């Protein structure tokens, strides 16, 4: 399997920054670092197997090609599109959030 590069949009970068800051403030460094590790594992999986993410929200949001992949041990989803030469990460959102909104 070839591994594709991951490019996170500015909003995805803000999502990640906000989540890490929240975990640092509320749960400590170990939890924040665990989130980063879970995100790295999700990115690794997506870069190798981009077609395995759920297309559920693509249909709900009418955004063809949008997929979501869950983080392990953290209630977050990585929203991305499989582009020709890279993986385009749009958002990293908490599962309990009203995603379509």
C-alpha positions as CSV (number, residue, x, y, z in Angstrom):
1,X,0.0,0.0,0.0
2,X,1.2,3.4,-0.8
3,X,0.8,6.1,1.8
4,X,-0.6,9.4,0.6
5,X,0.2,12.8,2.2
6,X,-2.4,14.3,4.5
7,X,-3.1,18.0,4.1
8,X,-5.3,19.5,6.9
9,X,-7.2,22.6,6.0
10,X,-7.0,25.7,8.3
11,X,-10.3,24.8,9.9
12,X,-9.2,21.3,10.7
13,X,-6.0,22.7,12.2
14,X,-8.1,25.0,14.4
15,X,-10.3,22.1,15.4
16,X,-7.2,20.1,16.5
17,X,-5.6,23.1,18.3
18,X,-8.8,23.8,20.2
19,X,-9.2,20.1,21.2
20,X,-5.6,19.8,22.4
21,X,-6.0,23.1,24.4
22,X,-9.2,21.8,25.9
23,X,-7.7,18.5,26.9
24,X,-4.6,20.3,28.3
25,X,-6.8,22.6,30.4
26,X,-9.4,20.0,31.5
27,X,-7.7,16.6,31.6
28,X,-3.9,17.2,31.5
29,X,-0.9,16.6,29.2
30,X,-1.3,12.8,29.1
31,X,-4.8,13.0,27.7
32,X,-3.8,15.7,25.2
33,X,-0.9,13.7,24.0
34,X,-3.2,10.6,23.7
35,X,-5.5,12.6,21.5
36,X,-2.5,13.6,19.2
37,X,-1.4,10.0,19.1
38,X,-4.9,8.8,18.2
39,X,-5.1,11.5,15.5
40,X,-1.8,10.3,14.0
41,X,-3.0,6.7,13.9
42,X,-6.2,7.9,12.2
43,X,-4.2,9.9,9.7
44,X,-1.9,6.9,9.0
45,X,-5.0,4.6,8.4
46,X,-6.7,7.2,6.2
47,X,-3.5,7.8,4.2
48,X,-3.2,4.0,3.4
49,X,-6.9,3.1,3.1
50,X,-8.8,6.3,2.1
51,X,-11.9,4.4,0.9
52,X,-12.6,2.9,4.3
53,X,-14.1,6.0,5.9
54,X,-17.9,6.3,6.2
55,X,-19.7,8.3,3.4
56,X,-22.7,8.8,5.7
57,X,-22.2,12.6,6.0
58,X,-21.5,13.0,2.3
59,X,-25.1,12.1,1.7
60,X,-26.5,14.2,4.6
61,X,-24.4,17.2,3.6
62,X,-24.6,16.7,-0.1
63,X,-20.8,16.8,-0.4
64,X,-19.8,14.0,-2.7
65,X,-16.6,12.2,-1.7
66,X,-16.6,13.3,1.9
67,X,-15.7,10.6,4.3
68,X,-15.4,10.3,8.1
69,X,-13.0,8.1,10.2
70,X,-13.3,7.8,14.0
71,X,-10.4,8.3,16.4
72,X,-9.7,5.4,18.7
73,X,-10.5,6.1,22.4
74,X,-11.5,9.7,21.6
75,X,-15.0,10.8,20.5
76,X,-13.8,12.6,17.4
77,X,-14.3,12.1,13.6
78,X,-11.8,13.1,10.9
79,X,-13.7,14.4,7.9
80,X,-11.7,14.2,4.7
81,X,-11.8,13.8,0.9
82,X,-9.6,11.5,-1.1
83,X,-8.0,13.7,-3.8
84,X,-5.8,12.5,-6.6
85,X,-2.5,13.2,-5.0
86,X,-3.3,13.6,-1.3
87,X,-5.9,13.3,1.5
88,X,-7.7,16.6,2.1
89,X,-8.7,16.8,5.8
90,X,-11.6,19.3,6.2
91,X,-12.5,19.0,9.9
92,X,-11.9,17.1,13.1
93,X,-15.1,17.2,15.1
94,X,-16.6,15.7,18.3
95,X,-19.1,13.0,17.5
96,X,-21.7,14.5,19.7
97,X,-21.7,17.7,17.8
98,X,-24.6,18.5,15.3
99,X,-22.4,17.6,12.3
100,X,-24.9,18.6,9.6
101,X,-25.3,22.1,11.2
